[in-house]
Amino acid sequence: MIFTSFAFLAFFAVTAALYFLLPARFRWMALLACSMYFYICAGFRYVFYLLFTAASIYLAGVLIARQTEKTDRWLKETKPDKDARKLAKQKTQRKNRAVLALCVCVNLGILAVIKYLNFGSNLLSVFLGKFGVALTPLHLSFALPLGISFYTFQSIGYLTDVYRGVCEAQRNPLKLLLFLSFFPCVLQGPINRYNDLAPRLYAGNSFSYDRMTRGAQRMLWGFFEKLVIADRLNTVVSAVFGNSADYNGAQLWIVVILYAFQIYADFQGYMDIACGAAEVLGIPIAENFDSPYLSSSVPEFWRRWHITLGSWFRDYVYYPIMRSGWFSSIRRRTKGRPTAKAADRLMTVFALFAVWGLTGLWHGAKTTYIAWGLYYGLLISLSTLLSPLFDRIVSKTGLDRDRPSYRLAQILKTFFTVCVGYVFFRADSLHHARDILTQMFTDAGASKLLTLDLTALGLSAKDWNVAFLGLAILIFVDICRSKKLVIRDHLRAQGLWLRWLIWLAGLFAVLIYGVYGPGYDAASFIYFGF
């Protein structure tokens, strides 16, 4: 059941009606039943993976909580001396760490086997083949559950927070299952934190007409992004990337830029529908975007794109690496020495490459995703290492960073850097990405740009007009968001007739210019594949 289908709209209407008609104490149960039905519609066999993850995480969380509580009671009752207290806490921490490690390894192991076993086997076979060792790669068939990467990371985040004492363990297994399966988030994120989502998820929120209209308006905007912009651009992007050798460098630059907007409108459209649906129910979920294409540097871009995934890797991978015993030992050994600063920078670079290599691999079992991740690892490492030098250059040259022209130049530089990365992300193979990049940088002269015929890329003149108008609206909305201007709030201040005229215009724009109907693949949300 895809968000852009009429079946989802009917499902959501029934879910909202059921939720608000039931007594408050039963509303979370209605959400759980509806969420499980939503997920089962994606495939009945997929639900067993979700149930196993929920059960294992629940048991591990309760066990960690009980061991901690048992130690706290013993300390309170016996009041031992300082050494005995420290020893008891260390013993409990070791036990809890073992439970955490086992549960995380089991769930990541399931994800690795399902998603990466064949890929890893192929890579190993190619590697050993270079040394004359023949190895037949595995070709096992697994059903890849929708959303497994998202709910696995969300569950690991919850369990880690229980271990760290950031949140309390949920003692009701069904409530924990709801946290992992809440239907706006289960297939494509965002990756929520338990303390942020759980209080409103279980609260039994009352109906609010204002909240319902605001949520519906955001859902409508999401449908516009997905159906009018993303799916229209997909026609061009798929055709050109599928036959890139038939196009010159100028055409490829245009299509790569269009792909940047396609993937953004696709993913942001999904998030706006999800956030709008959750807002109707009074359950705010994490935001995943903050006008990322208005970023003035690559690190800033990744603080504003797929925010919940970036923060997850930061808190549960990057920081643990930087605080690990090995890194702490290096810091102690180099403390006070001339090599201390260099060692710290090398450790930072190592952690960044580890995070970005894993980020690329998280997106899928393809060498292109790994190359894409390492591309950003390199860029962000260089940005981190060279930022003091850049600051000195800017200071000595007298450049005013507050000038609009300087910021615009930085935004364009960052955007085109991101577009180059998208070639790896979208290409079928590393060879394909190399060929596209070669054409882009060697066959894109000014004459080709000036004589570019957009209709040769697969859209009619009418469709190009709709696409460019949609992109202009998208950019305008993002500029407003970056300035903290909420368009819905401004529209609320307008007269009733004007408000309804604008929202009806949006509805008819989706119905008239949206890409749907016979032959339309509504399952083509890009991030469903991750």
ZAPAKE-193746 format. One record per residue (C-alpha): residue number from 1; y, z, x. Coordinates in steps of 0.05 Angstrom, whole numbers, plus 5000, padded with zeros to 4 digits. Each point is the difference from the previous one (the first is absolute). Last residue first. Layout:
N
num	Y	Z	X
NUM	Y	Z	X
...
***
This chain:
530
num	Y	Z	X
530	5021	5017	5342
529	4984	4939	4958
528	5036	5028	4939
527	5062	4998	5044
526	5013	4926	4985
525	4999	5007	4925
524	4958	4939	4981
523	4960	5031	4943
522	5041	4963	4948
521	4970	4934	5021
520	5037	4950	4956
519	4956	4943	4976
518	5023	5005	4928
517	5062	5044	4993
516	5046	5031	5052
515	5059	4983	5045
514	5061	5031	4968
513	5058	4954	4982
512	4999	5005	4924
511	4967	5067	4987
510	5031	5034	5061
509	5069	4971	4987
508	4991	5019	4926
507	4990	5073	5019
506	5059	5000	5048
505	5046	4969	4948
504	4975	5052	4951
503	5020	5054	5050
502	5069	4971	5009
501	5014	4990	4926
500	4973	5069	4984
499	5049	5032	5047
498	5058	4957	4977
497	4987	5017	4926
496	4995	5075	5013
495	5064	5004	5040
494	4999	5012	5074
493	4990	5068	5034
492	4924	4991	4999
491	5009	4936	5040
490	5031	5039	5057
489	4941	5048	5001
488	4950	4943	4999
487	5036	4968	5059
486	4989	5060	5044
485	5052	4996	5056
484	4975	5037	5062
483	5035	4950	5046
482	4933	4975	5025
481	4977	4994	4927
480	5060	4956	4983
479	4985	4955	5059
478	4928	4997	4977
477	5020	4980	4930
476	5045	4944	5027
475	4943	4975	5045
474	4952	4997	4941
473	5052	4965	4956
472	5011	4948	5054
471	4925	4992	5008
470	4992	4988	4926
469	5055	4948	5001
468	4967	4966	5059
467	4932	4999	4966
466	5027	4975	4934
465	5038	4943	5034
464	4939	4984	5042
463	4958	4997	4937
462	5048	4950	4969
461	5001	4957	5063
460	4924	4997	4998
459	4958	5041	5046
458	4947	4976	5050
457	5032	5000	5069
456	5024	4928	4994
455	5049	5025	4947
454	5037	5037	5055
453	5021	4936	5036
452	5028	5020	5068
451	5049	4949	5029
450	5047	5052	5029
449	4944	5044	5025
448	4964	4941	5033
447	5065	4979	5034
446	5013	5070	5025
445	4934	5001	5038
444	4939	5038	4977
443	4941	4972	5040
442	4993	5044	5062
441	5009	5072	4974
440	4970	4993	4931
439	4946	4951	5023
438	4976	5048	5054
437	5002	5058	4951
436	4957	4962	4951
435	4949	4980	5053
434	4996	5071	5028
433	4990	5029	4930
432	4943	4950	4986
431	4968	5017	5066
430	5006	5075	4983
429	4965	4986	4934
428	5014	4987	4926
427	5075	5012	5007
426	5037	5047	4952
425	5008	5063	5042
424	5006	4964	5066
423	5056	4956	4972
422	5030	5061	4967
421	5017	5028	5069
420	5047	4941	5012
419	5033	5017	4933
418	5011	5072	5023
417	5038	4976	5061
416	5040	4954	4954
415	5019	5059	4956
414	5018	5045	5058
413	5047	4949	5031
412	5031	4986	4932
411	5012	5074	4988
410	5029	5010	5070
409	5048	4941	4991
408	5021	5028	4932
407	5012	5068	5032
406	5044	4970	5054
405	5039	4958	4949
404	5011	5060	4954
403	5033	5039	5057
402	4972	5071	5006
401	4963	4984	5065
400	5065	4984	5035
399	4984	4966	5065
398	5040	5027	5058
397	4959	4964	5054
396	4988	5065	5037
395	4978	5039	4938
394	4955	4944	4975
393	4968	4994	5068
392	4991	5075	5005
391	4967	5003	4932
390	4954	4942	5018
389	4977	5037	5062
388	4987	5064	4960
387	4961	4958	4948
386	4955	4969	5053
385	4939	5045	4996
384	5001	5010	4924
383	5016	4927	4984
382	4947	4977	5050
381	4948	5045	4968
380	5022	4976	4931
379	4993	4927	5019
378	4933	5010	5036
377	4969	5040	4943
376	5028	4949	4952
375	4963	4944	5034
374	4939	5046	5007
373	4997	5005	4924
372	5006	4925	4990
371	4947	4987	5053
370	4954	5049	4964
369	5014	4965	4934
368	4986	4932	5032
367	4935	5025	5029
366	4975	5011	4929
365	4965	5058	4966
364	5057	5021	4954
363	5066	5035	4989
362	4975	5064	5032
361	4987	4961	5065
360	5074	4985	5007
359	5018	5072	4988
358	4946	5022	5048
357	5029	4957	5055
356	5069	5025	4981
355	4981	5073	5006
354	4963	4991	5066
353	5056	4958	5028
352	5051	5053	4981
351	4958	5056	5029
350	4992	4963	5066
349	5074	4985	5002
348	5018	5073	4988
347	4950	5022	5054
346	5032	4951	5049
345	5069	5026	4983
344	4978	5072	5012
343	4969	4981	5067
342	5063	4964	5022
341	5042	5061	4982
340	4954	5048	5038
339	4993	4956	5062
338	5056	5034	5038
337	4963	5066	4993
336	5023	5061	4960
335	4943	4995	4951
334	4950	4947	5022
333	4938	5043	4995
332	5021	5035	4937
331	5019	4935	4966
330	4934	4969	5019
329	4962	5059	4971
328	5039	4995	4935
327	4981	4926	4996
326	4926	5017	5008
325	5003	5059	4952
324	5030	4957	4945
323	5072	5009	4977
322	5021	4927	5010
321	4935	4976	4969
320	5006	5048	4941
319	5072	4976	4990
318	4981	4926	4999
317	4938	5005	4956
316	5008	5045	4939
315	5076	5008	4995
314	5023	4932	5026
313	4941	4960	4972
312	5014	5030	4931
311	5075	4990	5007
310	4989	4926	5013
309	4952	4993	4942
308	5048	5036	4953
307	5060	4959	5021
306	4970	4932	4989
305	5065	4970	5028
304	5062	5044	5011
303	4981	5041	5062
302	4965	4937	5025
301	5065	4960	4996
300	5037	5056	5036
299	4951	4994	5059
298	5011	4924	4999
297	5076	5006	5002
296	5060	4986	4955
295	4963	5009	4934
294	5025	4961	4939
293	4932	4968	4991
292	4970	5069	4987
291	5040	5015	4936
290	4968	5069	4993
289	4927	4989	4983
288	4939	5043	4985
287	5027	5052	4952
286	4954	5058	4985
285	4979	5014	4929
284	5039	5032	4943
283	4957	5025	4942
282	5041	5003	4936
281	4951	4953	4963
280	5053	4945	4994
279	5016	5012	5074
278	4927	4987	5019
277	5003	4932	4966
276	5066	4984	5034
275	4974	5022	5068
274	4938	4956	4993
273	5039	4939	4974
272	5052	5010	5055
271	4945	5008	5052
270	4965	4936	4978
269	5065	4962	5004
268	5014	5030	5068
267	4933	4973	5025
266	5009	4930	4971
265	5075	4995	5010
264	4991	5022	5073
263	4940	4954	5012
262	5037	4941	4971
261	5066	5015	5035
260	4968	4999	5069
259	4958	4941	4978
258	5064	4962	4984
257	5024	5013	5071
256	4933	4974	5026
255	5008	4939	4955
254	5070	4983	5026
253	4978	5008	5072
252	4939	4956	4987
251	5044	4945	4971
250	5044	5001	5062
249	4939	4999	5045
248	4970	4938	4970
247	4946	4997	4946
246	4932	4967	4996
245	4969	5048	5052
244	5014	5058	4953
243	4949	4978	4949
242	4979	5066	4967
241	5063	5034	5023
240	5040	4947	4964
239	4963	5001	4934
238	4993	5075	4997
237	5074	5012	5015
236	5026	4948	4951
235	4960	5023	4939
234	5009	5073	5021
233	5075	4992	4992
232	4991	4995	4924
231	4953	5059	5000
230	5049	5044	5038
229	5064	4983	4963
228	4990	4993	4925
227	4934	5036	4991
226	5004	5056	5051
225	5074	5015	5005
224	5011	4990	4925
223	4940	5043	4982
222	5027	5055	5045
221	5069	4995	4966
220	4965	5008	4933
219	4963	5062	5026
218	5067	5030	5021
217	5028	4988	4931
216	4939	5032	4968
215	5008	5062	5043
214	5073	5007	4982
213	4985	4990	4926
212	4944	5052	5001
211	5042	5050	5039
210	5056	4995	4949
209	4951	5007	4943
208	4969	5062	5030
207	4930	5024	4981
206	4976	5066	5027
205	4965	5008	5067
204	4931	5031	5004
203	5009	5034	5067
202	4938	4976	5037
201	5030	4937	5032
200	5069	5032	5004
199	4977	5055	5049
198	4949	4954	5034
197	5044	4944	5026
196	5045	5030	5054
195	4954	5056	5024
194	4941	4951	5003
193	5034	4948	5042
192	4998	4929	4972
191	4975	4936	5032
190	5037	4949	4958
189	4952	4969	4987
188	4966	4934	4985
187	4939	5012	4956
186	5004	5075	4985
185	5075	5007	4992
184	5019	4984	4927
183	4931	5022	4977
182	4997	5072	5026
181	4932	4998	5036
180	5010	5046	5059
179	5042	5054	4965
178	4956	4992	4938
177	4938	5014	5041
176	5034	5063	5027
175	5013	5022	4928
174	4927	4987	4983
173	4976	5042	5060
172	5040	5061	4977
171	5011	5046	5059
170	5055	4959	5033
169	5010	5026	5070
168	5069	5027	5014
167	5051	4959	5037
166	5032	5000	5069
165	4948	5048	5027
164	4981	4954	5057
163	4929	4993	4974
162	5024	4988	4929
161	5050	4948	5027
160	4943	4965	5037
159	4960	4998	4936
158	5057	4969	4961
157	5015	4948	5054
156	4927	4982	5003
155	4999	4989	4925
154	5061	4956	5002
153	4972	4960	5057
152	4935	4988	4963
151	5038	4985	4936
150	5040	4944	5033
149	4946	4968	5043
148	4951	5001	4941
147	5050	4966	4953
146	4951	4950	4972
145	4928	5015	5021
144	4973	4951	5051
143	4930	4982	4976
142	4959	4994	5063
141	4959	4941	5027
140	4972	5007	5070
139	5010	4944	5050
138	4984	5034	5066
137	5012	4963	5065
136	4941	4973	5040
135	5009	5023	5071
134	4989	4956	5061
133	5023	5029	5067
132	5027	4947	5048
131	5061	5040	5020
130	5047	4961	4954
129	4948	5008	4945
128	5009	5075	5004
127	5072	4993	4976
126	4984	4950	4946
125	4943	5043	4973
124	5043	5063	5003
123	5056	4965	4960
122	4950	4976	4948
121	4970	5070	4993
120	5069	5030	4992
119	5016	4951	4944
118	4934	5012	4965
117	5010	5076	5003
116	5074	4999	4982
115	5011	5009	4925
114	4938	5032	4972
113	4978	5035	5063
112	5070	5022	5020
111	5018	5026	4930
110	4935	5039	4996
109	5012	5027	5070
108	5071	5020	4982
107	4971	5041	4943
106	4945	5032	5043
105	5046	5010	5060
104	5053	5034	4957
103	4948	5046	4969
102	4970	5019	5067
101	5067	5010	5035
100	5028	5043	4944
99	4937	5044	4997
98	5000	5007	5077
97	5074	5017	5000
96	4988	5053	4947
95	4946	5032	5042
94	5043	4998	5063
93	5059	5029	4961
92	4957	5056	4974
91	4978	5018	5071
90	5071	4996	5025
89	5024	5046	4945
88	4946	5051	5014
87	5016	4999	5075
86	5074	5010	4988
85	4988	5059	4954
84	4951	5031	5050
83	5051	4993	5056
82	5057	5030	4959
81	4961	5060	4975
80	4962	5001	4935
79	5031	5015	4931
78	4932	5008	4966
77	5021	4982	4928
76	5056	4951	5013
75	4964	4965	5057
74	4936	4995	4959
73	5039	4973	4941
72	5035	4947	5043
71	4933	4979	5030
70	4969	4990	4932
69	5060	4963	4975
68	4997	4951	5058
67	4926	4988	4990
66	5011	4991	4926
65	5056	4950	5009
64	4961	4959	5050
63	4940	4999	4954
62	5043	4981	4940
61	5031	4942	5038
60	4933	4975	5026
59	4969	5002	4931
58	5059	4963	4969
57	5002	4947	5055
56	4926	4987	4993
55	5003	4995	4924
54	5062	4955	4999
53	4972	4953	5052
52	4933	4996	4964
51	5034	4987	4934
50	5043	4944	5029
49	4939	4967	5032
48	4962	5006	4935
47	5057	4967	4962
46	4992	4934	5036
45	4934	4985	4963
44	5036	4995	4933
43	5049	4947	5023
42	5075	4995	4992
41	4993	5022	4928
40	4969	5064	5028
39	5067	5016	5032
38	5039	4995	4935
37	4946	5041	4963
36	5005	5053	5054
35	5075	5001	4993
34	4996	5005	4925
33	4952	5059	5002
32	5040	5035	5054
31	5066	4989	4964
30	4970	5027	4935
29	4975	5061	5039
28	5070	5011	5029
27	5026	5000	4928
26	4954	5054	4975
25	5045	5060	5013
24	5060	4964	4970
23	4968	4988	4932
22	4982	4927	4989
21	5049	4951	4969
20	5039	4988	5065
19	4940	4980	5042
18	4965	4960	4946
17	5063	4958	4987
16	5012	4989	5075
15	4927	4980	5011
14	4999	4953	4940
13	5064	4965	5023
12	4974	4997	5071
11	4935	4967	4979
10	5036	4949	4956
9	5047	4983	5058
8	4940	4997	5047
7	4963	4952	4955
6	5062	4956	4997
5	4990	4989	5075
4	5052	5009	5054
3	4974	5069	5020
2	4929	4975	5010
1	4940	5026	4963
***
